[in-house]
Amino acid sequence: MEQDWKDKLGKAFSVSPDSQNEPEHHEQEQTPSIPANKQTLYVELDKKGRKGKSATLITGFEGTDDELKELARMLKTQCGVGGSTRDGEILIQGNFRDKIMGILKEQGFKVKRIGG
């Protein structure tokens, strides 16, 4: 009688706890976050590659991706618009430079405006 395909698969890829081929799990080392008052964020208005539509770009954030996403989420809800995070930058749809600068200053960040 022919073996079940699951039995064959079990022999090809061992599922036993004694298996020697288990990947090693390395815990990610958490880098200590830099406090907000020690960071300088740059806020600029960007229109390049957006068919003339403006977007507010926040750069210079130093921290984990989760902290960046949390900051972006807070800014998007405060402004009531969409946005995204990519490569350590936060992009907020629309021209909200002044409002974002005020929010970031309240959070304790040093903020500099780029451009006019």
C-alpha positions, -999 to 999 in steps of 0.1 A, spaced: 0 0 0 13 35 -9 22 58 19 2 90 26 18 121 12 19 136 47 40 107 59 65 113 30 65 150 38 73 143 74 103 122 64 116 149 40 111 177 65 115 166 101 89 180 124 102 163 155 115 185 184 148 166 182 155 181 148 190 195 143 180 219 115 160 243 136 168 279 129 184 297 158 163 325 173 183 356 180 165 382 201 166 416 185 187 440 205 167 470 214 187 502 209 179 528 235 156 554 221 169 590 219 147 613 239 125 637 220 143 668 234 176 655 219 162 650 184 159 676 156 132 669 131 131 687 97 97 696 82 94 705 45 68 708 18 73 685 -11 56 684 -45 80 664 -66 66 633 -82 31 639 -69 15 656 -100 14 690 -83 -1 678 -50 16 689 -19 28 667 9 45 675 42 77 655 48 92 650 82 128 637 83 156 633 109 137 609 133 160 586 151 143 556 167 127 523 160 103 517 131 75 511 157 82 545 173 82 561 138 49 545 129 34 556 162 45 592 157 31 592 121 -2 578 133 -5 605 159 3 632 133 -21 618 108 -50 618 133 -42 653 146 -43 666 110 -71 644 99 -54 632 67 -35 602 53 1 596 51 29 570 52 63 561 67 92 550 46 130 549 51 128 568 83 106 596 69 70 605 76 49 618 47 16 636 55 -7 644 27 -13 681 22 4 713 34 4 710 72 38 724 80 28 749 106 4 726 124 29 697 124 57 719 137 34 730 166 25 694 174 61 682 173 72 711 196 45 701 221 59 666 220 93 680 230 111 677 196 134 704 182 119 714 148 134 731 119 116 742 87 132 735 54 122 757 25 100 788 23 
